[in-house]
Amino acid sequence: MSEIDHEIIQLFKQHIHPLSSKLTEMLNEHFSHQTERRGCGYTQATRVLAEYINTARLPQDFSDLKLFNQFETKALKTLLEQSQFSISDWHNLDQNHAAHTLPDSTPEELKLEIQQQIKLQQKLREISSYAKLEESKLLCELIADIILPRSSMQTGLVELKALEEKPKVGSCPMAENFFLKIAHGRMLRQGEINIFVDDQQQPILLEKLNMGDNHSCISLKPVLMNGVCLPAGSLFSVNYDRTLIQEKSPNQKFKGYIMPYSAINGFWFLRLTTLAVSPENRERAFTTHYQQQVDNGLFSPGTTQLQQLHDIALMQIQG
């Protein structure tokens, strides 16, 4: 475990509130997370964030604040419980006019506590701009979106429907194996790829079949799920019955189909893949996870770009 805290840990301590002990241990790369099954602490931290991201942001539920170490929710609870405040959700409180204009009868102490919460959320909106490391920016943005959820209208992103329960698809550190091969046009004989497209027929996700775990797919563009913007290079599990999808067309080059993302029952975010980070920063970001990929002879884990997968997807649509 590093003697110096990971940049993300430092930023939250300094500007917002310390992160939970679980996330702190993971991001500081405690050896217990650097195993063959887990990959590394950074990868594990994205799996922990996935537990939050896969559930809807509920206005009266404070479990999102468990991301932080012993976060005090008393003032927020009071705010939601008392009807004179006309506030029904603690998320995005800093943009809620009613929170800035509390009735004169509000006790001074409560006013001060609410002002603190507003300031904290305002700072959280800026947190990723303080991060120097690419991988820190990614996680800061995910954490900020969990507390400050956004809509597809605000972001212009496609919103994926989340599955209600976790499917039986693994997210082991070697899940990148076949995606790396596909990026270089290398397909197993029995392999298939399905491309999920948006309303403009642009590829947003690529799914692999008959190559390792079925029904795992990778995002080729940022997408929105439960108010959280997930970067390109996110790993998902997907659930649907291909035989029931009418509006599908066969790929131009490889076996598989092009299908609208909107025809899919739902997605489940698993973790970030190493492809979510630029090649030059992967070794630093994913430490032992990246090293495992190298040691196990995965196809060019240090140079492959996500753009190559995007190009493969476009090739299926345009020929």
DRENDO-1510 file (C-alpha; in Angstrom, 1 decimal, always signed):
<recs>
REC; n; res; u; v; w
REC; 1; MET; +0.0; +0.0; +0.0 .
REC; 2; SER; +1.4; +3.4; -1.0 .
REC; 3; GLU; +2.7; +5.7; +1.7 .
REC; 4; ILE; +1.3; +8.6; -0.2 .
REC; 5; ASP; -2.5; +8.7; -0.7 .
REC; 6; HIS; -3.8; +8.3; -4.3 .
REC; 7; GLU; -4.6; +11.7; -5.9 .
REC; 8; ILE; -8.3; +11.0; -5.6 .
REC; 9; ILE; -8.1; +10.3; -1.9 .
REC; 10; GLN; -6.1; +13.6; -1.4 .
REC; 11; LEU; -8.6; +15.6; -3.5 .
REC; 12; PHE; -11.6; +14.5; -1.5 .
REC; 13; LYS; -9.9; +14.9; +1.8 .
REC; 14; GLN; -8.8; +18.4; +0.9 .
REC; 15; HIS; -11.9; +19.8; -0.9 .
REC; 16; ILE; -15.0; +17.7; -0.1 .
REC; 17; HIS; -15.1; +14.9; +2.6 .
REC; 18; PRO; -12.9; +11.8; +3.1 .
REC; 19; LEU; -14.0; +8.8; +1.0 .
REC; 20; SER; -15.1; +5.6; +2.7 .
REC; 21; SER; -12.4; +3.4; +4.2 .
REC; 22; LYS; -13.2; +0.7; +1.6 .
REC; 23; LEU; -12.6; +3.1; -1.4 .
REC; 24; THR; -9.5; +4.5; +0.4 .
REC; 25; GLU; -8.0; +1.1; +0.9 .
REC; 26; MET; -8.7; +0.2; -2.8 .
REC; 27; LEU; -7.4; +3.4; -4.3 .
REC; 28; ASN; -4.2; +3.2; -2.2 .
REC; 29; GLU; -3.7; -0.2; -3.7 .
REC; 30; HIS; -3.7; -2.4; -0.6 .
REC; 31; PHE; -2.1; -5.7; -1.6 .
REC; 32; SER; -5.4; -7.6; -0.8 .
REC; 33; HIS; -6.9; -6.0; -3.9 .
REC; 34; GLN; -4.0; -6.8; -6.2 .
REC; 35; THR; -5.0; -10.4; -6.8 .
REC; 36; GLU; -5.6; -12.5; -9.9 .
REC; 37; ARG; -9.3; -12.3; -9.4 .
REC; 38; ARG; -9.5; -8.6; -8.5 .
REC; 39; GLY; -6.8; -7.1; -10.7 .
REC; 40; CYS; -5.9; -4.0; -8.7 .
REC; 41; GLY; -7.4; -1.6; -6.2 .
REC; 42; TYR; -8.4; +0.9; -8.9 .
REC; 43; THR; -10.3; -1.7; -10.8 .
REC; 44; GLN; -12.0; -2.8; -7.6 .
REC; 45; ALA; -12.9; +0.8; -6.8 .
REC; 46; THR; -14.8; +1.0; -10.2 .
REC; 47; ARG; -16.6; -2.2; -9.2 .
REC; 48; VAL; -17.7; -0.6; -5.9 .
REC; 49; LEU; -18.9; +2.5; -7.8 .
REC; 50; ALA; -20.9; +0.1; -10.1 .
REC; 51; GLU; -23.0; -1.0; -7.1 .
REC; 52; TYR; -24.2; +2.6; -6.8 .
REC; 53; ILE; -24.4; +3.3; -10.5 .
REC; 54; ASN; -26.7; +0.3; -11.2 .
REC; 55; THR; -29.4; +1.6; -8.8 .
REC; 56; ALA; -31.7; +4.5; -9.4 .
REC; 57; ARG; -30.9; +7.8; -7.6 .
REC; 58; LEU; -33.8; +7.9; -5.1 .
REC; 59; PRO; -34.6; +11.4; -3.8 .
REC; 60; GLN; -35.1; +10.4; -0.2 .
REC; 61; ASP; -32.4; +7.7; +0.0 .
REC; 62; PHE; -29.1; +8.6; +1.6 .
REC; 63; SER; -27.2; +5.4; +0.7 .
REC; 64; ASP; -25.2; +7.3; -2.1 .
REC; 65; LEU; -23.5; +9.2; +0.8 .
REC; 66; LYS; -21.9; +5.9; +2.0 .
REC; 67; LEU; -19.3; +6.7; -0.6 .
REC; 68; PHE; -17.9; +9.0; +2.1 .
REC; 69; ASN; -16.5; +8.2; +5.5 .
REC; 70; GLN; -19.2; +8.8; +8.2 .
REC; 71; PHE; -21.0; +11.5; +6.3 .
REC; 72; GLU; -23.5; +13.3; +8.6 .
REC; 73; THR; -27.0; +13.3; +7.0 .
REC; 74; LYS; -29.1; +14.7; +9.9 .
REC; 75; ALA; -29.5; +18.2; +8.4 .
REC; 76; LEU; -30.4; +16.8; +5.0 .
REC; 77; LYS; -33.0; +14.5; +6.6 .
REC; 78; THR; -34.6; +17.4; +8.5 .
REC; 79; LEU; -34.7; +19.4; +5.2 .
REC; 80; LEU; -36.6; +16.6; +3.4 .
REC; 81; GLU; -38.9; +15.7; +6.3 .
REC; 82; GLN; -40.3; +19.1; +7.0 .
REC; 83; SER; -42.9; +20.3; +4.5 .
REC; 84; GLN; -42.2; +24.0; +5.0 .
REC; 85; PHE; -39.0; +23.7; +3.1 .
REC; 86; SER; -40.6; +22.3; -0.1 .
REC; 87; ILE; -37.5; +20.2; -0.9 .
REC; 88; SER; -38.0; +16.6; -1.9 .
REC; 89; ASP; -34.5; +15.5; -3.1 .
REC; 90; TRP; -31.0; +16.1; -1.5 .
REC; 91; HIS; -29.2; +15.4; -4.8 .
REC; 92; ASN; -28.3; +18.6; -6.8 .
REC; 93; LEU; -29.3; +20.6; -3.7 .
REC; 94; ASP; -26.9; +23.4; -4.8 .
REC; 95; GLN; -29.1; +24.0; -7.8 .
REC; 96; ASN; -32.3; +23.9; -5.9 .
REC; 97; HIS; -33.7; +27.4; -5.4 .
REC; 98; ALA; -35.7; +26.4; -2.3 .
REC; 99; ALA; -32.4; +25.4; -0.6 .
REC; 100; HIS; -31.0; +28.8; -1.1 .
REC; 101; THR; -34.1; +30.6; +0.2 .
REC; 102; LEU; -35.0; +28.8; +3.4 .
REC; 103; PRO; -37.9; +30.4; +5.4 .
REC; 104; ASP; -37.0; +33.0; +8.0 .
REC; 105; SER; -38.3; +30.7; +10.7 .
REC; 106; THR; -35.5; +28.2; +9.9 .
REC; 107; PRO; -33.2; +27.7; +13.0 .
REC; 108; GLU; -29.8; +29.4; +12.4 .
REC; 109; GLU; -27.9; +26.2; +13.0 .
REC; 110; LEU; -29.9; +24.3; +10.4 .
REC; 111; LYS; -29.4; +27.2; +7.9 .
REC; 112; LEU; -25.6; +27.0; +8.4 .
REC; 113; GLU; -25.6; +23.2; +8.0 .
REC; 114; ILE; -27.6; +23.5; +4.8 .
REC; 115; GLN; -25.2; +26.2; +3.5 .
REC; 116; GLN; -22.3; +23.8; +4.2 .
REC; 117; GLN; -24.0; +21.0; +2.2 .
REC; 118; ILE; -24.7; +23.4; -0.7 .
REC; 119; LYS; -21.0; +24.5; -0.7 .
REC; 120; LEU; -19.9; +20.9; -0.6 .
REC; 121; GLN; -22.0; +20.1; -3.7 .
REC; 122; GLN; -20.7; +23.2; -5.5 .
REC; 123; LYS; -17.1; +22.1; -4.8 .
REC; 124; LEU; -18.0; +18.5; -5.9 .
REC; 125; ARG; -19.0; +19.9; -9.4 .
REC; 126; GLU; -15.4; +21.2; -9.8 .
REC; 127; ILE; -13.5; +18.3; -8.2 .
REC; 128; SER; -12.4; +16.6; -11.4 .
REC; 129; SER; -10.8; +19.9; -12.6 .
REC; 130; TYR; -8.3; +19.7; -9.8 .
REC; 131; ALA; -7.2; +16.2; -10.8 .
REC; 132; LYS; -3.9; +16.0; -12.7 .
REC; 133; LEU; -4.1; +12.3; -13.6 .
REC; 134; GLU; -6.5; +11.0; -16.2 .
REC; 135; GLU; -7.6; +8.1; -14.1 .
REC; 136; SER; -8.3; +10.4; -11.2 .
REC; 137; LYS; -10.5; +12.6; -13.4 .
REC; 138; LEU; -12.6; +9.6; -14.5 .
REC; 139; LEU; -13.4; +8.5; -10.9 .
REC; 140; CYS; -13.9; +12.0; -9.6 .
REC; 141; GLU; -16.5; +12.5; -12.3 .
REC; 142; LEU; -18.3; +9.2; -11.5 .
REC; 143; ILE; -18.5; +10.0; -7.8 .
REC; 144; ALA; -19.7; +13.6; -8.6 .
REC; 145; ASP; -22.5; +12.3; -10.9 .
REC; 146; ILE; -23.7; +9.8; -8.2 .
REC; 147; ILE; -24.3; +12.8; -5.9 .
REC; 148; LEU; -25.2; +15.3; -8.6 .
REC; 149; PRO; -27.1; +13.1; -11.2 .
REC; 150; ARG; -27.5; +14.5; -14.8 .
REC; 151; SER; -30.1; +13.9; -17.5 .
REC; 152; SER; -29.7; +13.0; -21.1 .
REC; 153; MET; -31.1; +16.5; -22.0 .
REC; 154; GLN; -28.2; +18.1; -20.0 .
REC; 155; THR; -25.5; +15.8; -21.4 .
REC; 156; GLY; -26.8; +14.9; -24.9 .
REC; 157; LEU; -25.9; +11.3; -24.1 .
REC; 158; VAL; -27.9; +8.1; -24.7 .
REC; 159; GLU; -29.4; +6.8; -21.5 .
REC; 160; LEU; -29.1; +3.0; -21.0 .
REC; 161; LYS; -31.9; +1.2; -19.2 .
REC; 162; ALA; -30.5; -0.5; -16.1 .
REC; 163; LEU; -31.4; -4.1; -15.3 .
REC; 164; GLU; -33.2; -4.7; -12.0 .
REC; 165; GLU; -30.8; -7.4; -10.9 .
REC; 166; LYS; -27.2; -8.4; -11.5 .
REC; 167; PRO; -26.8; -11.0; -14.3 .
REC; 168; LYS; -24.4; -13.9; -14.0 .
REC; 169; VAL; -21.6; -12.3; -16.0 .
REC; 170; GLY; -18.1; -12.1; -14.6 .
REC; 171; SER; -15.9; -9.0; -14.7 .
REC; 172; CYS; -12.5; -10.7; -14.1 .
REC; 173; PRO; -9.3; -8.8; -15.0 .
REC; 174; MET; -9.0; -10.8; -18.2 .
REC; 175; ALA; -12.4; -9.7; -19.6 .
REC; 176; GLU; -10.4; -7.3; -21.9 .
REC; 177; ASN; -8.8; -10.3; -23.7 .
REC; 178; PHE; -11.3; -10.8; -26.5 .
REC; 179; PHE; -12.0; -7.0; -26.9 .
REC; 180; LEU; -8.3; -6.4; -27.5 .
REC; 181; LYS; -8.3; -9.2; -30.2 .
REC; 182; ILE; -11.4; -7.8; -31.8 .
REC; 183; ALA; -9.9; -4.3; -31.9 .
REC; 184; HIS; -7.2; -5.8; -34.2 .
REC; 185; GLY; -9.7; -7.6; -36.4 .
REC; 186; ARG; -8.9; -11.0; -34.9 .
REC; 187; MET; -12.0; -13.1; -34.3 .
REC; 188; LEU; -12.4; -16.7; -33.1 .
REC; 189; ARG; -14.0; -18.9; -35.8 .
REC; 190; GLN; -17.1; -19.3; -33.7 .
REC; 191; GLY; -17.1; -15.7; -32.4 .
REC; 192; GLU; -19.7; -13.1; -33.1 .
REC; 193; ILE; -20.0; -9.4; -32.4 .
REC; 194; ASN; -23.2; -7.4; -32.0 .
REC; 195; ILE; -23.2; -3.6; -32.4 .
REC; 196; PHE; -25.7; -1.5; -30.5 .
REC; 197; VAL; -26.5; +1.7; -32.3 .
REC; 198; ASP; -28.2; +5.0; -31.4 .
REC; 199; ASP; -31.0; +6.7; -33.3 .
REC; 200; GLN; -28.5; +8.1; -35.9 .
REC; 201; GLN; -27.1; +4.6; -36.5 .
REC; 202; GLN; -23.9; +5.4; -34.7 .
REC; 203; PRO; -22.3; +2.6; -32.7 .
REC; 204; ILE; -22.4; +3.1; -29.0 .
REC; 205; LEU; -21.6; -0.5; -27.6 .
REC; 206; LEU; -20.0; -3.6; -29.0 .
REC; 207; GLU; -21.0; -7.0; -27.6 .
REC; 208; LYS; -19.0; -10.2; -28.0 .
REC; 209; LEU; -20.5; -13.7; -28.2 .
REC; 210; ASN; -19.0; -17.2; -28.1 .
REC; 211; MET; -15.7; -15.7; -26.9 .
REC; 212; GLY; -15.4; -16.0; -23.1 .
REC; 213; ASP; -18.4; -14.7; -21.2 .
REC; 214; ASN; -21.4; -14.1; -23.5 .
REC; 215; HIS; -23.4; -11.0; -23.2 .
REC; 216; SER; -20.6; -8.7; -22.1 .
REC; 217; CYS; -20.2; -5.5; -24.0 .
REC; 218; ILE; -18.0; -2.4; -24.0 .
REC; 219; SER; -19.1; +1.2; -24.5 .
REC; 220; LEU; -17.6; +2.9; -27.5 .
REC; 221; LYS; -18.9; +6.4; -26.5 .
REC; 222; PRO; -19.9; +7.9; -23.1 .
REC; 223; VAL; -23.4; +6.8; -22.0 .
REC; 224; LEU; -25.7; +7.7; -19.2 .
REC; 225; MET; -27.0; +5.3; -16.6 .
REC; 226; ASN; -29.1; +6.4; -13.6 .
REC; 227; GLY; -27.9; +9.9; -13.9 .
REC; 228; VAL; -24.2; +9.0; -14.1 .
REC; 229; CYS; -22.1; +9.6; -17.2 .
REC; 230; LEU; -20.0; +6.4; -17.9 .
REC; 231; PRO; -16.9; +6.9; -20.1 .
REC; 232; ALA; -16.2; +5.0; -23.3 .
REC; 233; GLY; -14.4; +1.8; -22.3 .
REC; 234; SER; -16.9; +0.8; -19.6 .
REC; 235; LEU; -17.8; -2.9; -19.3 .
REC; 236; PHE; -21.4; -3.9; -19.2 .
REC; 237; SER; -23.5; -7.1; -19.1 .
REC; 238; VAL; -26.5; -7.0; -21.3 .
REC; 239; ASN; -29.8; -8.9; -21.3 .
REC; 240; TYR; -32.1; -9.5; -24.3 .
REC; 241; ASP; -33.5; -12.2; -26.6 .
REC; 242; ARG; -32.0; -11.6; -30.1 .
REC; 243; THR; -34.8; -13.7; -31.8 .
REC; 244; LEU; -37.4; -11.2; -30.5 .
REC; 245; ILE; -35.6; -8.1; -31.9 .
REC; 246; GLN; -37.3; -7.2; -35.2 .
REC; 247; GLU; -35.2; -4.3; -36.3 .
REC; 248; LYS; -31.8; -5.9; -36.6 .
REC; 249; SER; -29.5; -6.2; -39.7 .
REC; 250; PRO; -26.5; -8.5; -40.2 .
REC; 251; ASN; -23.0; -7.1; -39.9 .
REC; 252; GLN; -21.1; -6.3; -43.1 .
REC; 253; LYS; -17.9; -8.1; -42.2 .
REC; 254; PHE; -18.1; -10.3; -39.1 .
REC; 255; LYS; -20.8; -12.7; -37.8 .
REC; 256; GLY; -23.4; -10.9; -35.7 .
REC; 257; TYR; -26.0; -8.1; -36.0 .
REC; 258; ILE; -26.5; -4.4; -35.7 .
REC; 259; MET; -29.3; -3.6; -33.3 .
REC; 260; PRO; -30.9; -0.4; -31.8 .
REC; 261; TYR; -29.8; +0.0; -28.1 .
REC; 262; SER; -33.4; +1.0; -27.3 .
REC; 263; ALA; -34.6; -2.6; -28.2 .
REC; 264; ILE; -32.5; -4.0; -25.3 .
REC; 265; ASN; -34.1; -5.1; -22.0 .
REC; 266; GLY; -31.4; -3.6; -19.9 .
REC; 267; PHE; -27.7; -3.2; -19.1 .
REC; 268; TRP; -25.6; -3.7; -16.0 .
REC; 269; PHE; -22.4; -1.7; -15.5 .
REC; 270; LEU; -19.6; -4.0; -14.3 .
REC; 271; ARG; -16.4; -1.9; -14.1 .
REC; 272; LEU; -14.1; +0.3; -16.2 .
REC; 273; THR; -11.9; -1.6; -18.6 .
REC; 274; THR; -8.2; -0.7; -19.0 .
REC; 275; LEU; -9.3; +0.7; -22.4 .
REC; 276; ALA; -11.1; +3.5; -20.6 .
REC; 277; VAL; -7.7; +5.1; -19.9 .
REC; 278; SER; -5.2; +6.3; -22.6 .
REC; 279; PRO; -2.5; +3.7; -23.5 .
REC; 280; GLU; +0.3; +5.8; -22.1 .
REC; 281; ASN; -1.4; +6.0; -18.6 .
REC; 282; ARG; -2.7; +2.4; -18.3 .
REC; 283; GLU; +0.2; +0.9; -16.5 .
REC; 284; ARG; +0.1; +3.7; -13.9 .
REC; 285; ALA; -3.7; +3.6; -13.5 .
REC; 286; PHE; -4.2; -0.2; -13.4 .
REC; 287; THR; -0.9; -1.3; -11.9 .
REC; 288; THR; -1.1; -5.1; -11.2 .
REC; 289; HIS; -4.2; -5.5; -13.4 .
REC; 290; TYR; -2.4; -4.1; -16.4 .
REC; 291; GLN; +0.7; -6.2; -15.5 .
REC; 292; GLN; -1.5; -9.4; -15.4 .
REC; 293; GLN; -2.6; -8.6; -19.0 .
REC; 294; VAL; +1.0; -8.3; -20.1 .
REC; 295; ASP; +2.1; -11.4; -18.2 .
REC; 296; ASN; -0.8; -13.4; -19.7 .
REC; 297; GLY; +0.1; -12.4; -23.2 .
REC; 298; LEU; -3.1; -10.4; -24.0 .
REC; 299; PHE; -3.0; -8.8; -27.4 .
REC; 300; SER; -1.2; -5.3; -27.2 .
REC; 301; PRO; -2.8; -4.1; -23.9 .
REC; 302; GLY; -0.4; -1.2; -23.8 .
REC; 303; THR; -1.0; +0.2; -27.3 .
REC; 304; THR; -4.5; -0.7; -28.3 .
REC; 305; GLN; -6.9; +2.3; -28.6 .
REC; 306; LEU; -10.6; +2.3; -28.1 .
REC; 307; GLN; -10.9; +4.0; -31.5 .
REC; 308; GLN; -9.8; +0.7; -33.1 .
REC; 309; LEU; -12.9; -1.0; -31.6 .
REC; 310; HIS; -15.0; +1.9; -32.8 .
REC; 311; ASP; -13.6; +1.5; -36.3 .
REC; 312; ILE; -14.4; -2.2; -36.3 .
REC; 313; ALA; -18.0; -1.4; -35.2 .
REC; 314; LEU; -18.3; +1.2; -38.0 .
REC; 315; MET; -17.1; -1.3; -40.5 .
REC; 316; GLN; -20.0; -3.6; -39.6 .
REC; 317; ILE; -22.5; -0.8; -40.4 .
REC; 318; GLN; -20.8; +0.8; -43.4 .
REC; 319; GLY; -18.9; -2.1; -44.9 .
</recs>
